[in-house]
């Protein structure tokens, strides 16, 4: 029996019980209202009425919550599986991204795999990408840190009907890569914005030495930040130099920063463009008592960084909304699937949020959205919004 037949049967049963009642305006109004409810949008009511009438046939309402999370809203109980290919799978920056993926999957009844490389090894990422294709993933998110290496895997995936979205890192403008969309910050623009903020601080002038601290020079996720800053600083007569450190966070990056500083103590500002180096620069300035001697702007909003800003060791950092990079990627891949390809992925610029001592307070509270707590807790929005 179809859903429409079952609903019609329920209506007939109820009106059969009323056959002995006099025909009154109230009775007719009640029947019209009932028919509108049972044949219109209130399908959940229909299911309840049918069960109450003792029907042996049960149906699941599309309006009701299904056992597969939010998927029932879209009329599908299929479980979709997505793969997120990353370049530094264990880097703490991506903790928030993983939480975003988890929460999107919980909402949609989906699952995901977090895979790739621990040390920005492109061949490992390509291998993980190809494995996802072979396993027939329902969608792939990939940090495209190389302008050419992922072109073939992306084409293969699309050729097999698997949607692909770049997140966190994208290929350069004009690249032939056919990924469907990019979810993340415009790194080139962000680098230029930070450079302008450094000049506006009044703490550097023409001829001063400024260091661009970068973990993995040349990679598409962070090199554009240096590339965006360089013409701005060069144009102001700043001696801007790029300092490469390490893809391994912690002591390797700290040691490289300390070693470089030992031979360049005239530096006036350190600009770190990735989360690991940002932690290292923050710690180094604190340990060496360089507050007020060497200015610093960093990236991302881990607690070591936000605490350093609050204490005055660092001037500012950039919030690129790591959580949204995971959440939005999964949601767009899911929507593509359940819409039959009608909801094509679209670019999402996760923005350039400049965090200073004036607005750092909310970041100091551990929370899931910035990856500083695993607790699922809704936060209170600010009483006013500054744009």
Buried (B, 14 or more C-beta within 10 A) or exposed (E): EEBEEBBBBBBEBBBEEEEEEEEEEEEEEBBEEBBEBBBEEBBBBBBBBBEEEEBEEEBBBBBEEBEBBBBBBBEBEEBBBBBBBBBBBEBBBBBBBBBBBBBBBEBBBBBBBBBBBBBBBBEBBBBBBBBBBEEEBBBBBBBBBBBEBBBEBBBBBBEEEBBBBBBBBBBBEEBEBEBBBBBBBBBBBBBBBBBBBBBEEEBBEEEBBBBBBBBBEEBBBBBBBBBBBBEBBEEBEBBBBBBBBBBBBEEBBBBBBBEBBEEEEEBBBBBBBBBBBBBBBBBBBBEEEBBEEBBBBBBBBBBBBBBBBBEEBBBBBBBBBBBBBBBBBBBBBBBBBBEEEEBEBEEBBBBBBBBBBEBBEBBBEEBBBBBBBEEEEEEEEEEEEEE
